[in-house]
Amino acid sequence: MDAPRFTHNLVIGYAAWLFGFIGAHRFYYGRPISGTIYFFTLGLCFIGWIVDLFLIPAMDREAETRFIPGPIDYNVAWLLLVFLGLFGIHRFYLGKVGTGFLYLFTCGLCGVGYIYDMWTLNDQITLINGNTVPRLN
């Protein structure tokens, strides 16, 4: 029997929380709207950021039920996006070589593509992983 596969990691969630006043942990857990609000309000004037310290375990459990595990690891993709996203390295990892080169030569489409991927990375991975999961007939 296969061991359960997880999509998100609580340790990475808390590490992202350290930058939570810019919404990093909310983007990581697939909450782009509140992530954007946190970005522009410094974590709702740091109050929401502190409250989220206690909400992260629930966000982690929700992400585990919402997103599909598979060959693309969410944690690797997020680390590549955060640290090398302007160079498109995460896109190469996702198998999107064309847009990977586009990001590489345009600095993540001047940052707009980087922001787009912050909003949609979890869904992009879920689509890829969902297409590779064997289906029962």
N, C-alpha and C positions, 0 to 999 in steps of 0.2 A: 504494500500500500504506500502510495506517495505521501510525503510529508506535506502539510498545508503550505501553500505559497502565499507570501504576503506582498502587498503592493507598496505600502508606506512603512516607514520605520519611526518609532517613537523618539529615538535618540536624535535622528535627523530633524524631526518635528521640533524638538526642544532647541536644537542648534539653530534652526531657522527662527525660532521665537526670539533668540538673542537679537535678531534684526527685525523683530516683529513690529517695531514702531514704524517700519516702512512696509509692513504687510507681508513679509516673506513667508511666514508660516501659513498664512491664509491662502496665498497662491499655491504653496506646496500641497495643501490639503484640498485643493480644488474649489476654493471660494474666492473667485477673482473680483467680484463686486466689492465685498468687504475688504479684500486685499488692497484694492484701489482706494477705497475710502481711508483705510489706515495709512496708505502711502501719503495722501494729501493732508491728513490731519494728525500725523505723527502718532498713530495708534490711538486715535480719538483722545488726543492730549495725554497720552501715556496711560490713561485709566483703562481703556479697553485692552491695551497691551498687557497690563498686570492681571486683569481678569482672565485673559486667555491662558495664562500660566496654568490655571486650573481646568480650562476647557480643552486643552490639547488632547488628553486621553480620549475624550468623546469624539473629537475631530478625527483622530487616528482610527477609531473603530468604524466610524461612518465611511471613511475613505476605503477601508478594507472591504466593506460590503458594496461600495459604489463602483469601484474600478476593478478591471479584470487583470489578474496576474498572467504572465506569459513570458515569452523569450526576451522582451524588452523590460529591463528593470527600471522602475520608476525612480528609485533613488540615484542610480547612476545617471539617468537622463537629467534629473534635476540638478545634480552637482555639475554636470557638463554645461547645462544651460546657465546656471548662476555664474560660474567662473569663466567659461569659455564661449558663452552664447553669442557674443558679438562676432565671433569667428565662425559660427555655425557648426561647431564640433558636435553638439547634441543632435543636429540634423543628420550628420553622417552616421551617428550611432543609431538613429531611427531608420536608416536606410533611405533617407531623402537626400541623395547625393547631389542632385541638381540644385536644390535650394541651399544645400550645404556650401557649395561653391559660390552661389550668389551671395550668401551671408558673408563668406570669407572675403570676397572682393568688394563688398559694399558696407562692411562693418555692421552686419545685421540689418541691412537696408536702412542705414543711418539710425539705428536704434528702434525703429518702428516694428520691424520683424521680431526683435528681441522682446518687446512689450507684448506683441501678439502671442508669442510663444509662452510668456508668463501666464497669460490668460487661458491658453488652450492646451498646454503640454499634457496634462493628465488625460484629456479627451483624445488627443492624438495617439497616445500610447494605448489607451483602451481600444481604439479602433484597430490598431495594428495587432494587439494581443488577441482581440476578439476574432480577427480573421485567421489567426493561426491555431486557435483552439480546435481540437478534433470534435466534430459534431456527431451526435448519435442519431441514427436513422431508424 
